[in-house]
Each structure stands twice: as C-alpha cells, then as structure tokens.
Amino acid sequence: MEKFAGLLTALALACVPAFAQAENHPPSTTAVNIQQWRGTLVDAACPGASNTKTADQSSAPAAPGPAVDSGRPKKGHAKGESSPAGCAVSSSTSAFALQTDGGQVLKFDSVGNIRAAEMLKSKANWTKDLSEGKPIHAKVSGTLAGETITVASIP
C-alpha cells in the first residue's frame, strides 16, 4: 500500500506542472490596412468641401464652360486641380480634408486635424505656399472609415 501511495503522489506531482502552465497563445493582432492618398488640403468646415450632391446637382447636366487644355500644364495651362470654391486652407483652419486628384473629399479625424495644423505651421514649403495663396499638396497615410481618414501620418 505504501508503494501505491508513493506512486500516486509521484504521479500527481508530475502532472501539476503540466496543468499549471499558462496557455501560450500569440497576441491577437488585427490587420490594419494603411492606405496613402495624395491631393490638396482643403478646409473641411467649408460648405463646398463635401462629397454629397443634392438632387438638383446630380440630375442636372453640367453647364458648358470654356474648354481648358490640361494636357500641358507646364505651358501655362490650367491643371484642373483646384480646391472646392473658397475652401482653400488658411492659417486659422482647424478642420482639414484632402481633395484627391479624382475630386473625392476625405475629411480628417481629430488627430489628423491637429497634425495638419502643426505641419501647416512647421513645414517650410507649406508655409511658403500658404503665404503665396497656392494650394497645399499633401500625402496622407491612414485608414478610411466612410469619408473620414483616421490619419496615421502626414509625411
């Protein structure tokens, strides 16, 4: 009986470390799809800085206007990439958006607004372009949720 009790005790002690080990799972990671966009910074608070169209705008044919040759922008021709009417950024802009080359306007999240305002003050070529009334061209990295970019960086 003594041998049986000793064997049972040894078996129990040998199993304790196996059951006491914590489950070793790798930390769960969620894949985040960081994207990049290039475009022109615009004031998101401006009424014209929106992707939404009214029924009148979407059903009405485009008004004929003067044709602009955008094939040779270096020859003094218009590029066709202007910010929405009156929506250019200024030194007092607090809500930013990016107008892509395709015309889509993507608003920045609150952190992106802070980063853009800081870059507007610290990036030399942006400050120069701002003082000369030129559009501010930017590259933005982040994730898109609807029409809002959760900004990771503005290089």
N, C-alpha and C positions, 0 to 999 in steps of 0.2 A: 504494500500500500504506500509505503514511503517512496518507492521508486516512481509509482504512478503520480503522486502528488508533486514530486520534484520535476517529472517530465511535463506535467500540466503547467506548472509555474514557469518553467523554461519556455514552453510554447507560448504562453500568454505574454511573457516579457519580450519574446522575439517578434510578436505581432504588434505590440504597442507602437514602435517607430513607424511601421507601415501605415497604421491608421492615423497617426499624429501628423503625418506630412500634410502640409497645405497643398491644395491644388495649385499646380503651377501652370496657369494659363497666360499666354502672352497678352499684354494690354490691348484692349479693343481699340481699334483706330477706325475712324470713319474717313473714307476717301473724300477729300475736298478738291473740287475741280477749279483750280485757279485759272482764270482767263485774263487775257490782256485786250485792251481796247485802245485805239488811237483816235484822237479827234480834237475838237476845240472846246475849251472850257466856256460854259455859259452860266448865267445867273439862274438858278433853279426856281427862285421866287418870282421870276418874270412870267407874266401870263402867256407869253409866246413860247416859253420853254416847256412845251408839253407835247406828248405823242398823240394825245387824244384829239380826234376831229369831231366837229359837230356834224349833224346830218346834212346841213347845208354845204359844208366844206367837202364831205366825201361824195356827195351826189352831183355837185356842180362841176361842169367841165373847167379845166384850167384856163384862166384868162390868157389870151395870146399876148406875148410880150416880145421885146426885142431879142433876137437871137444873139447868143454870146458864144463865140468860138472859144471853147475851153481846151482845145487840143494843144495850144501853145502858150501856156501860162507865162513862160519866161519872155515872151514877146509883148508883154503888157496887156494880155487878155485876162479877163476875169477867171478865177479858178472855180467859181461856183460854190465855194465853201465859206459861207458867211454864217455868223451866229444868227439865231432867230431874231427877228426885228426888235431892236432895242434891248436885247438880252446879253450884251457883252458884259463880262465880269468887270468889277471895279475894285478899288482897294477896300471898299466897305461891304463887299459881297460876303454873305455868311452862309448861303445855301448854294452849293455848286452842283452842276450837272455836266455831262460830257456829251457833246453832239458829235456822233460818229460821222464818217465820210458818207455813209448811206442815209444820213438825216435823222437817225434814231437818237432820241434824247434820253440818257440814262442818268438818273439822279444819284447823288452820293448819299451814303449813310452819314450819321452824325460824326463818326470818327473821320470819315473821308472829307467832310466839310472842314474839320479842324486842320487836317493835313494839307488840304488845298490852300487854305488861308495862310498857313505857315509858309508853304512853298511860294506863294504869291509874293510874300514879303522877303524871302531869303534867296530865291533863285534869281540870279542876276539877269539872265535873258528874259525871264517872265516880267521882272520889274521894268526892264527897258521897253519891252513890247507894250506893257500896260501904260506906261507914260507916253508912248507914241500913238496910243489908240489902236494898236494892232491886236488881232486875235491871239489868244494864248493857246498854243498847241501842246497837248499833253498825251502821255502814255500812262494808262492806269491799269493796275493789276488787282484782281479781286474775284469775288463770286457774285453772280447775278441772281437776284430774287425778285421776279416780276420786272419792274422797270427801275429797280434800285440796285446800285452796286455796293456791296459790302467791301470797302476799299482795303486792300492789303498793303499796297504801296503806290506811290506816285514818284517814279524814279526821275 
